[in-house]
Amino acid sequence: MIKKEMIAMLLAGGQGSRLGVLTKKVAKPAVAFGGKYRIIDFPLSNCINSGIDTVGVLTQYQPLRLNTHIGIGIPWDLDRNEGGVTVLPPYEKSTSSEWYTGTANAIFQNMAYMEQYNPDYVLILSGDHIYKMDYEVMLDFHKANKADVTIATMPVPIEEASRFGIMVTDDTGRITEFEEKPEKPSSNLASMGIYIFNWSVLKEALYTNENQKGCDFGKHILPYCKEKNQRLFAYEYNGYWKDVGTLGSYWEANMELIDIIPEFNLYEAFWKIYTKGDTIPPQYLSNEAVIDKCLISEGAEIYGEVHNSVLGPNVVVGKGSVIRDSIIMGNVEIGEGVTMDKAIIAEDVKIGNNVVIGCGEEAENVLKPAVYSFGIATIGEKSVVPDNVKIGKNTAISGVTTAADYPEGQLASGQVIAKE
């Protein structure tokens, strides 16, 4: 095997439970984003744009869509004889068969994969953030500081700092202490969950901590490295970075793409976002279609009105329908006379005629108030909504529903219908 200077290990096994029905049948990194993309396209594109050609993608929860999407890595120019992209699910070993139990445990279980490249450095990434970052610049910082571990950080508002791992640094950027989700943070430099380790340092730390239950970078590996007095540095990043872990942040990040001057620009020639492109016919807009401020993917057929929304490939919007402030993923059929406000519709959904989605006053969700909030109506993939029903805000629907599931023809705000 050719020796590689740096390889990337991309953690993509997360369920993303705060995305509710959107991740019922699919891993969070495989959720559609920005019309034609999936969330994992962003860190994968960062790798190839940063000159990293060897990426291990660690999958676990509902991996089928991810595996199909990544394939042999052709869209990211990662179909290589040496290196390229490799999907790494948990596998049965002669002594045991175990799931990945923590971020560091997942990396540890793939020691053999990393060993074959004998890299100088290992880049650890998570597969569920939206951002553009040149990892080569971070590596230069790591080398210049003769660091053992470099952690990418970004300043966050101090009132939000307790949600993150927080770093305290000296004048040189060396980390003097860190706190995992502290109640009273002493700094606002938050870890982004992106690490560069010297290979020898990572290997030693993983072997020493292999028996830690649910071995995790934030809880076990970084504190261990700190105790061993290794050189830990914080690399400060000031670009756009979004954790799309909640329905609200996912909806916001999509909506930001359609601003006149988007904070996150999908159209930059020098930092392309690559994705698996299917062979799809061009979009069709009828003479009655009205569209403003939207992202509309290939294969869409629009016969109604679409305002301030993001549409995936092969979406059909029927005559007389009006869509506002919504995210509609691929292969969704919307009937005629539908009114939709602030909804997230997952892939392969069918919505009947004269349906109203996102109406009435907000009410707290009865099942998962922390998940189904932000005033959004969420419909999970392959769901069916019958004709002539009304659906309120902070609602969730999954499965094939019929008129009998809607008392008096409606799903009130804060209610849930879950069918297999």
Secondary structure, 3 states (H helix, E strand, C coil): CCCCCEEEEEECCCCCHHHHHHHCCCCHHHCEECCCEECCHHHHHHHHHCCCCEEEEECCCCCHHHHHHHCCCHHHCCCCCCCEEEEECCCECCCCECCCCCHHHHHHCCHHHHHCCCCCEEEEEECCEEECCCHHHHHHHHHHCCCCEEEEEEECCHHHHHHCEEEEECCCCEEEEEEECCCCCCCCEEEEEEEEEEHHHHHHHHHHCCCCCCCCHHHHHHHHHHHCCCCEEEEECCCCEEECCCHHHHHHHHHHCCCCCCCCCCCCCCCCCCCCCCCCCCCEECCCCEEECCEECCCCEECCEEECCEECCCCEECCCCEEECCEECCCCEECCCCEEECEEECCCCEECCCCEEEECCCCCCCCCCCCCCCCCEEECCCCEECCCCEEECCEEEECECCHHHCHHHEECCCCEEECC
